């Protein structure tokens, strides 16, 4: 399979650098250029500050283009760029994503601006892959990944939809990296001195959860009718979002049936052929250990992950602490890597899905 010329929008942010990291050895996409701020464009990629724990991939002479430049789109087209991975703040994404798509560049976005817009798929491959069919390669091709906190909630619950979801109560504990590199490097935050509130986060999670569990009619998505009670908070942890969920179902449950549903949950068959697809979407454990269970490929946990080489690690959602409260009520905890499965890796998986399903050339 050929490697499609690719741009990453985001030079110095955590998600943008995760995406750069994942493209270093990617078999289907080739990083040709990075889009960044004007001050970043005065440097080459290897001279921008590196925010991640792992060593910077050894890219040779990747230029940074100023995304605010009047010539930005033309410069990308001159390089024959076909795919853009957007890792931008929402206000910047608003200015650039639709223009890129109108120029014929397929945009796979981790930004929030275009989420839940009519005609723009908002997709988690093993939750609502059917929504992907709204992607149009002839009409401004844009696909969005979801809020990172949605992943550990939606993926386990998608495995249990057969039991009829009636009510979801969820509390999150979200890592510092979910707020960007500045908080990740803040001394007070790393010492536990931080505001645990995340304004607007619970509302975003609720809206997107009902959307991905909704039904599609043409370009219109009708949100699911589920009663929600969601609370989100920041904790002193570098990476990894953990959620604590209690769900009421309309059909009776047994502990065995729930565990069986978790263990047999799968991606659609085409997605299993994608380089970023983990061996299993859900990794079931008895009890979640946030230190040991961050990097899962669906079968095993890595103690020394190499995400530039292993695209599967960090892509599985870990689920544990499963308890049956009564025959209709279940509680569980779930955990996922917020900048991998919840951001860069999840967005890249959408692009890979578009390739294997023939949705982009």
C-alpha positions in Angstrom: 0.0 0.0 0.0 1.3 3.4 -0.9 2.1 6.1 1.7 -0.1 9.2 1.4 1.6 12.5 1.7 0.5 14.0 5.0 0.5 17.2 7.1 0.1 17.4 10.9 -1.5 20.6 12.1 0.2 21.2 15.4 4.0 21.5 16.0 4.5 21.8 19.7 1.3 20.6 21.4 1.1 17.1 23.1 -1.4 15.7 20.6 0.4 17.1 17.6 3.6 15.6 18.8 1.9 12.2 19.5 0.7 12.3 15.9 4.2 13.1 14.6 5.5 10.2 16.7 2.9 7.8 15.2 3.7 8.9 11.7 7.5 8.2 12.0 7.1 4.5 10.9 3.5 4.5 9.6 3.1 2.2 6.6 0.2 4.2 5.0 0.9 7.8 5.7 4.1 9.8 5.2 4.7 13.0 7.2 5.9 15.7 4.7 5.2 18.9 6.6 3.9 20.3 9.9 1.6 23.3 10.2 2.3 25.5 13.2 2.4 29.1 14.5 4.4 31.7 12.7 7.1 31.6 15.4 7.4 27.8 15.0 7.7 28.1 11.2 11.0 30.0 11.6 12.5 26.7 12.9 12.6 23.2 11.5 10.7 20.4 13.3 13.8 19.0 15.1 14.3 22.4 16.8 10.9 22.8 18.4 10.6 21.9 22.1 9.7 18.2 22.6 7.0 17.6 25.2 6.7 13.8 25.4 8.5 11.3 27.6 9.8 9.2 24.8 12.7 10.4 22.6 11.8 12.5 19.6 11.6 10.5 16.3 14.6 11.2 14.1 12.8 13.0 11.3 15.1 14.5 8.7 14.3 18.1 7.6 10.6 18.2 8.1 9.6 21.9 7.5 7.0 23.8 9.6 4.7 26.0 7.5 2.9 28.9 9.1 -0.8 28.0 9.1 -1.8 31.7 9.2 0.1 32.4 5.9 -2.0 33.3 2.9 0.0 30.7 0.9 -0.5 27.8 3.4 -3.0 25.9 1.3 -1.2 26.5 -1.9 2.1 25.3 -0.3 0.4 22.1 0.8 -1.1 21.5 -2.6 2.3 22.1 -4.2 3.6 19.2 -2.0 0.7 17.1 -3.1 -0.6 16.7 0.5 -3.6 14.4 0.6 -4.3 13.9 4.3 -4.3 16.4 7.2 -4.3 15.4 10.9 -5.6 18.4 12.8 -4.4 18.7 16.4 -5.3 22.3 16.8 -7.1 24.4 19.4 -10.8 24.9 18.5 -10.4 28.5 17.5 -7.6 27.8 15.1 -9.3 24.7 13.7 -12.3 26.9 12.9 -10.1 29.0 10.6 -8.3 26.2 8.8 -10.1 22.8 8.7 -12.9 23.6 6.3 -10.6 25.5 4.0 -8.3 22.4 3.8 -11.2 20.1 3.1 -12.6 22.4 0.4 -9.2 22.2 -1.3 -9.6 18.5 -1.4 -7.4 17.5 1.5 -9.0 14.9 3.7 -9.1 16.2 7.3 -9.0 13.9 10.3 -9.5 16.1 13.3 -8.9 15.8 17.0 -10.1 19.4 17.5 -13.6 20.1 18.9 -14.8 22.7 16.4 -16.4 20.4 13.8 -17.7 17.8 16.3 -21.5 17.1 15.9 -21.7 19.3 12.8 -24.2 17.9 10.3 -22.6 15.9 7.6 -19.3 15.6 9.5 -18.9 12.1 11.0 -18.0 12.0 14.7 -16.8 8.4 15.0 -15.4 5.8 17.4 -14.8 2.8 15.1 -16.1 0.1 17.5 -19.0 2.2 18.7 -20.7 3.9 15.7 -18.8 2.9 12.6 -22.0 3.3 10.6 -21.8 7.0 11.1 -18.7 7.0 8.9 -20.8 6.6 5.8 -21.6 10.3 6.0 -18.0 11.1 4.9 -17.9 12.6 1.4 -14.7 12.8 -0.5 -16.3 15.2 -3.0 -17.9 17.6 -0.4 -15.3 18.9 2.0 -14.0 15.6 3.6 -13.7 16.0 7.3 -14.0 13.3 10.1 -13.8 14.0 13.8 -12.6 12.0 16.7 -14.3 12.5 20.0 -13.5 14.1 23.3 -10.8 11.9 25.0 -12.9 11.3 28.1 -15.6 9.7 26.0 -13.5 6.7 25.0 -13.4 4.8 28.3 -17.1 5.5 28.8 -18.4 4.7 25.3 -16.4 1.7 24.3 -17.3 -0.6 27.3 -20.9 0.6 27.1 -21.1 -0.1 23.4 -20.3 -3.8 24.2 -23.4 -3.8 26.5 -25.9 -2.1 24.3 -27.7 -5.4 23.7 -29.0 -5.1 27.3 -30.6 -1.7 26.7 -29.0 1.3 28.3 -31.4 3.4 30.3 -29.3 5.5 32.7 -25.6 6.3 32.9 -23.8 7.8 35.9 -20.2 8.6 35.4 -17.4 10.2 37.3 -14.0 10.8 35.7 -10.4 11.3 37.0 -8.5 12.9 34.1 -4.8 13.3 33.7 -2.9 16.6 33.5 -1.9 16.0 29.9 -5.6 16.3 28.9 -5.2 20.0 29.6 -2.1 20.4 27.4 1.6 20.5 28.0 1.6 23.7 30.1 -0.2 22.0 33.0 1.8 18.8 32.5 5.0 20.9 33.2 3.4 22.9 36.0 5.3 22.3 39.3 2.2 23.0 41.5 0.0 20.7 39.5 2.5 17.9 39.7 2.6 18.4 43.4 -1.2 18.1 43.7 -2.0 21.8 43.9 -4.5 22.3 41.1 -8.1 23.2 40.5 -9.9 19.9 39.9 -12.7 21.4 38.0 -12.9 21.2 34.2 -15.4 23.8 32.9 -17.7 22.5 30.2 -16.2 19.0 30.1 -19.2 17.1 31.5 -21.5 18.9 29.0 -19.2 17.9 26.1 -19.0 14.3 27.2 -22.8 14.1 27.6 -23.5 15.6 24.2 -21.0 13.5 22.3 -22.0 10.3 24.1 -25.6 10.7 23.1 -24.4 11.6 19.6 -22.3 8.5 19.0 -25.0 6.2 20.5 -27.6 8.0 18.2 -29.2 6.8 15.0 -28.3 8.2 11.6 -30.8 9.3 8.9 -29.0 10.7 5.9 -26.7 13.4 7.2 -28.7 13.8 10.4 -27.9 12.1 13.7 -30.7 11.7 16.2 -29.2 11.6 19.7 -29.8 8.5 21.9 -32.4 8.9 24.7 -30.4 8.0 27.8 -30.5 9.6 31.2 -27.1 10.9 32.1 -25.4 12.1 35.2 -21.7 13.1 34.5 -19.0 14.6 36.6 -15.5 15.4 35.4 -12.4 16.3 37.4 -8.7 16.7 36.9 -6.2 14.7 39.1 -2.4 14.7 39.5 -1.5 12.1 37.0 0.6 12.6 33.9 -1.4 10.4 31.5 -4.5 8.3 31.5 -8.2 9.0 32.0 -10.1 6.8 34.4 -13.9 6.7 34.6 -16.2 5.1 37.3 -19.5 4.1 35.8 -22.8 2.9 37.1 -25.4 2.0 34.5 -29.0 0.8 34.7 -30.2 -1.4 31.8 -33.7 -2.4 30.6 -32.7 -6.1 30.3 -31.5 -8.3 33.1 -27.8 -9.0 33.4 -25.5 -11.6 34.8 -21.8 -11.1 35.7 -20.9 -13.8 33.2 -22.9 -12.2 30.4 -21.3 -8.8 31.0 -17.7 -10.2 31.0 -18.5 -12.2 27.9 -19.7 -9.1 26.2 -16.6 -7.2 27.1 -14.3 -9.9 26.0 -16.0 -10.5 22.6 -16.4 -6.8 21.7 -14.7 -6.2 18.4 -14.0 -3.6 15.7 -15.7 -4.0 12.4 -13.7 -6.4 10.3 -12.1 -3.8 8.0 -10.8 -1.9 11.0 -9.0 -5.0 12.3 -6.7 -4.6 9.3 -5.6 -1.1 10.4 -2.1 -0.7 11.8 -3.4 1.2 14.9 -6.1 -1.3 15.8 -5.3 -3.0 19.1 -5.6 -6.8 19.3 -8.8 -6.3 21.3 -10.7 -3.0 21.8 -11.3 -3.9 25.5 -8.7 -5.4 27.9 -10.5 -6.9 30.9 -8.8 -7.0 34.2 -9.9 -7.7 37.8 -8.8 -4.4 39.1 -7.3 -1.4 37.3 -3.9 -0.3 38.3 -3.3 3.2 36.8 0.5 2.8 36.9 0.6 -0.6 35.2 -2.3 -0.5 32.8 -1.7 2.6 30.8 -0.1 1.0 27.7 -2.3 -1.9 26.5 -2.5 -3.5 23.0 -5.5 -5.5 24.0 -3.5 -8.5 25.2 -0.5 -7.3 27.1 0.7 -4.2 29.0 4.0 -2.6 28.0 6.4 -1.3 30.7 8.7 0.3 28.1 6.4 1.4 25.3 7.8 2.5 22.0 4.8 4.2 20.3 6.8 5.3 17.3 7.4 1.6 16.5 4.3 -0.1 18.0 1.1 1.6 16.9 -1.1 -0.8 18.9 0.2 -0.1 22.3 -1.9 2.3 24.3 -4.9 1.8 22.0 -7.0 -0.7 24.1 -9.4 0.5 26.8 -8.9 -1.3 30.1 -12.0 -2.3 32.0 -12.2 -3.7 35.5 -13.7 -3.5 38.9 -16.9 -5.0 37.4 -19.7 -5.4 39.9 -23.4 -6.4 39.5 -25.4 -4.3 41.9 -28.6 -5.9 41.0 -29.9 -7.7 37.9 -30.4 -4.4 36.1 -27.6 -2.3 37.5 -23.9 -2.6 36.8 -20.8 -0.7 37.9 -17.3 -0.8 36.4 -14.2 1.3 36.0 -12.4 1.9 32.7 -9.1 3.5 31.8 -7.5 4.6 28.6 -4.5 6.6 27.4 -5.9 10.0 26.7 -3.3 11.2 24.2 -3.1 7.9 22.4 -6.5 6.1 22.1 -8.3 9.3 23.2 -6.6 11.6 20.8 -3.8 11.0 18.3 -4.1 7.2 18.0 -7.9 7.3 17.8 -7.9 10.0 15.1 -5.2 8.1 13.1 -7.4 5.0 13.4 -10.2 6.9 11.7 -7.9 7.7 8.8 -6.8 4.1 8.5 -10.4 3.0 8.5 -11.1 5.5 5.7 -8.3 3.9 3.7 -9.3 0.3 4.2 -12.9 1.1 3.4 -12.0 3.0 0.3 -13.5 6.3 1.6 -10.4 8.3 0.6 -8.4 7.6 -2.5 
